[in-house]
């Protein structure tokens, strides 16, 4: 039977990279019926909002979505679609695998880690107010429920993939209550279900330094929302940038897989954008659906294309001369 998957093409380069991902996934042999859904800046004109109710309801019904990049203004304008989806669907676990790819230049070798980020609490709860003129406060929210479930997710993820180390990044030396609660929950879960998994903790600033000194020492790094947002992009920089890493957001029975880079409106429609991140997110999606053979075919194919390094097949951001379509076509050809 065909899988029914929600697809949010997104803004800017989103429709281009989404079309490339669809092409590659289709060529893998898996049967998918795509349901196209609006979200982002492009949805405002027709629906009057960036996250239409029909989009949320459809993902709730089908339980799986693939999402291209969407535009979020800085400091003004409409709210983040990404944050909205995570809150509405209770997608509490963000997962960002980061590894070296063949043929993609990097200062580092042997990088193979996963950032696990709590996705619904912390400063991203969005509780802000102006106390008086020129004085604004933001509240950081941490709950035992939220800290426990993300810790459990991280250790279960580690066990399912034979990963034997989880490191928590925190700032409990300063934020003794909120980050202290996060540590308490992580320690408790490690004691309950973490047998055979090494566990350690690093203050976030030291953790960032250790990441750029030797990222190969880390396997899973677990942290609260804001830290995870920042550190996941830092880790992407270790292996070539946001264009070469996938992302996923998991809740209880619902998952949204996404490219984590921006919508890049300045290059939209020019056949320049690298579709690899969304293709890789599609591979994560297929594994989630149990379509491991198809996922493996795609992964082997894009590794082959990157290894061969034909400049006509590789996009400009990773040193080639090709475009979005050329890369997708090369991956499909490599699958035979």
C-alpha positions in Angstrom: 0.0 0.0 0.0 1.1 3.6 -0.7 2.1 5.8 2.2 0.1 9.0 2.5 2.6 11.7 3.3 2.0 15.4 3.8 4.3 17.7 1.9 4.8 21.4 2.7 6.9 22.8 -0.1 7.6 26.0 1.8 8.9 29.4 0.6 11.7 30.6 -1.6 13.8 27.6 -2.8 11.4 25.3 -1.0 9.3 24.2 -3.9 12.4 23.4 -6.0 14.1 21.3 -3.3 10.8 19.6 -2.5 10.3 18.6 -6.1 13.9 17.2 -6.2 13.3 15.2 -3.0 10.0 13.8 -4.4 11.8 12.8 -7.6 14.5 10.9 -5.7 12.1 9.3 -3.2 9.9 8.1 -6.1 12.9 6.6 -7.9 13.8 4.5 -4.8 10.7 2.4 -5.5 8.7 3.3 -2.5 5.0 4.1 -3.1 3.9 7.5 -1.7 0.8 9.5 -2.2 1.7 13.1 -1.5 -0.7 15.6 0.0 0.5 19.1 -0.8 -0.2 21.6 2.1 0.3 25.4 2.4 2.4 27.0 5.1 4.8 30.0 5.4 4.7 33.4 3.7 3.1 31.9 0.6 0.0 30.9 2.6 -0.8 34.3 3.9 -2.4 35.7 0.7 -4.8 32.8 0.3 -5.4 31.8 3.9 -4.6 34.9 5.9 -2.2 33.0 8.1 1.2 31.3 7.9 0.0 28.0 9.4 -3.5 27.2 8.1 -5.7 25.0 10.2 -6.1 22.5 7.3 -2.4 21.9 7.3 -2.3 21.1 11.0 -5.3 18.8 10.8 -3.9 17.0 7.8 -0.6 16.3 9.6 -2.5 15.1 12.7 -4.4 12.7 10.5 -1.6 11.3 8.4 1.1 11.5 11.2 4.0 12.1 8.9 5.1 15.2 6.9 8.1 16.3 4.8 8.6 20.1 5.0 10.7 22.4 2.9 12.2 25.7 4.3 9.7 28.5 5.2 10.4 32.2 5.7 10.3 33.7 9.2 11.0 37.4 9.5 13.5 38.7 12.1 12.2 40.9 14.9 8.8 41.7 13.3 6.1 40.3 11.1 4.4 36.9 11.4 5.4 34.2 13.8 7.5 31.1 13.0 5.8 28.2 11.2 8.4 25.9 12.6 7.7 26.8 16.2 3.9 26.8 15.5 4.1 23.2 14.1 6.1 22.0 17.1 3.7 23.4 19.6 0.4 22.4 17.8 1.6 18.9 17.1 3.6 18.6 20.4 6.8 17.7 18.4 8.9 17.7 21.5 12.1 16.1 20.1 14.2 17.6 17.4 16.8 15.3 16.0 19.7 16.5 13.9 22.2 13.8 12.7 25.6 15.3 11.7 28.2 13.3 9.8 31.0 13.9 7.3 29.9 13.2 3.7 32.3 11.9 1.0 33.6 14.7 -1.2 32.3 17.5 1.0 35.2 19.6 2.2 35.4 20.0 6.0 38.1 21.0 8.6 37.1 17.9 10.6 37.1 14.1 10.1 35.2 11.3 11.8 32.3 13.5 12.8 29.3 11.3 13.4 27.0 12.7 16.1 23.3 13.5 16.8 22.0 16.6 18.4 18.8 15.8 20.4 17.0 19.0 21.4 13.9 19.6 23.5 11.6 21.4 21.2 8.7 22.9 23.0 9.9 24.6 26.2 12.6 27.0 27.3 12.8 30.5 26.1 11.0 29.4 22.9 7.8 29.1 24.9 7.4 32.7 23.7 6.4 34.2 27.0 7.6 37.8 26.8 6.3 41.1 28.1 7.4 44.7 28.4 7.7 45.6 32.1 8.2 49.3 31.4 9.4 51.5 28.6 12.8 50.0 27.5 12.6 47.0 29.7 11.5 43.6 28.3 11.6 40.2 29.9 11.4 36.7 28.5 10.5 33.7 30.6 12.3 30.3 30.3 10.0 27.4 31.0 11.2 24.0 32.1 8.8 21.3 33.3 9.6 17.9 34.8 7.4 16.3 32.1 9.2 18.0 29.3 12.7 17.4 30.6 11.9 13.7 31.4 10.3 12.9 28.0 13.2 14.4 26.0 15.8 12.5 28.2 13.9 9.3 27.7 13.7 9.9 23.9 17.5 10.5 23.8 18.4 7.3 25.6 15.9 5.2 23.7 17.3 6.7 20.5 20.8 5.7 21.6 19.7 2.1 22.4 17.9 1.7 19.1 21.0 2.6 17.2 23.7 1.0 19.3 25.1 4.4 20.4 26.9 4.2 23.7 27.4 7.8 24.9 25.0 10.6 25.7 26.3 14.0 26.7 24.1 16.7 28.2 25.0 20.4 27.6 23.6 22.7 30.3 24.1 26.0 32.2 23.0 24.7 35.6 25.9 26.6 37.2 23.9 29.8 36.5 20.3 28.6 35.9 20.2 26.3 38.8 16.4 25.8 38.8 15.6 25.3 35.1 18.8 23.7 33.8 19.1 22.0 37.2 15.8 20.3 36.6 16.9 19.2 33.1 20.0 17.5 34.6 18.0 15.9 37.4 15.7 14.3 34.8 18.5 13.2 32.5 20.3 11.6 35.4 17.2 9.8 36.5 16.4 8.4 33.1 20.0 7.3 32.6 19.7 5.3 35.9 16.4 3.8 34.8 17.0 2.8 31.1 20.6 3.8 30.3 22.4 0.6 31.2 25.5 0.2 29.0 25.3 3.8 27.8 28.0 6.2 29.1 26.7 9.5 30.4 28.4 12.8 31.0 27.6 16.5 31.4 29.3 19.6 30.1 28.5 23.3 30.8 27.3 24.6 27.4 30.2 27.0 26.8 32.8 24.3 27.5 30.8 21.9 25.4 31.0 24.2 22.4 34.7 24.5 22.9 35.1 20.8 23.1 33.0 20.4 19.9 35.3 22.5 17.9 38.4 20.9 19.4 37.4 17.3 18.7 33.8 16.7 17.6 34.6 12.9 17.2 34.4 12.5 20.9 30.6 13.1 20.9 27.8 10.7 19.9 24.5 12.1 21.2 24.4 15.6 22.6 21.2 16.3 24.5 20.1 19.8 25.5 17.2 22.2 26.1 15.6 24.2 23.3 17.7 27.4 22.8 21.0 25.6 23.3 20.0 22.9 20.8 19.0 25.4 18.2 22.4 27.1 18.4 24.5 24.0 18.8 22.8 22.1 16.0 23.8 24.8 13.5 27.3 24.9 15.0 27.6 21.1 14.4 26.4 21.5 10.8 29.3 23.9 10.3 31.7 21.1 11.2 30.7 19.0 8.2 29.9 21.6 5.5 26.9 23.6 6.5 23.1 23.5 6.7 22.8 22.3 3.1 24.3 18.9 4.0 22.4 17.9 7.2 18.9 16.6 7.7 16.4 17.3 10.5 13.4 15.7 12.1 10.8 16.6 14.8 9.2 13.8 16.7 6.1 13.7 19.0 4.1 10.8 20.3 3.0 9.2 17.0 3.7 12.2 14.8 6.8 13.3 12.9 7.8 16.1 10.6 11.0 15.8 8.6 12.5 19.0 7.3 15.4 20.8 5.7 16.9 23.0 8.4 18.3 25.7 6.2 16.6 28.9 5.2 14.3 29.6 2.3 17.0 31.7 0.4 14.5 33.8 -1.6 17.4 35.5 -3.4 18.2 32.3 -5.3 14.6 31.0 -5.7 13.7 29.8 -9.2 17.3 29.8 -10.4 18.1 26.1 -10.2 21.0 26.8 -7.8 19.8 25.5 -4.4 21.2 22.2 -3.0 18.4 19.7 -2.4 20.6 17.3 -0.4 19.4 18.4 3.0 15.7 17.7 2.2 16.7 14.5 0.4 18.5 13.4 3.5 15.5 14.3 5.6 13.5 12.2 3.3 15.8 9.2 4.0 15.1 9.8 7.8 11.4 9.7 6.9 11.6 6.5 5.0 13.5 4.8 7.9 10.8 6.1 10.2 8.2 4.5 8.0 10.1 1.2 7.9 11.1 1.6 4.3 14.8 0.9 5.2 15.7 -0.7 1.8 14.6 2.4 -0.1 16.3 4.7 2.4 19.5 2.8 2.0 19.4 3.0 -1.8 19.0 6.8 -1.6 21.8 7.2 0.9 24.2 5.0 -1.1 23.3 6.9 -4.2 23.9 10.4 -2.9 27.1 9.2 -1.2 28.2 7.9 -4.6 27.4 11.2 -6.4 29.3 13.1 -3.8 32.3 10.7 -3.9 32.6 10.9 -7.6 32.6 14.7 -7.4 31.5 15.4 -11.0 31.2 19.2 -10.9 28.3 19.1 -13.4 26.3 17.1 -10.8 27.3 18.9 -7.7 25.7 22.2 -6.6 27.8 25.4 -6.2 27.7 25.5 -2.4 29.7 22.3 -2.2 32.2 23.2 -5.0 30.4 22.1 -8.1 28.8 23.8 -11.2 25.5 21.9 -11.3 22.1 22.9 -10.1 19.1 21.5 -8.1 17.8 19.4 -11.0 21.3 18.1 -12.0 22.0 16.8 -8.5 18.6 15.1 -8.2 19.1 13.5 -11.7 22.5 12.3 -10.7 21.2 10.7 -7.5 18.4 9.0 -9.4 20.9 7.7 -12.0 23.2 6.4 -9.3 20.3 4.3 -7.9 20.2 2.5 -11.3 
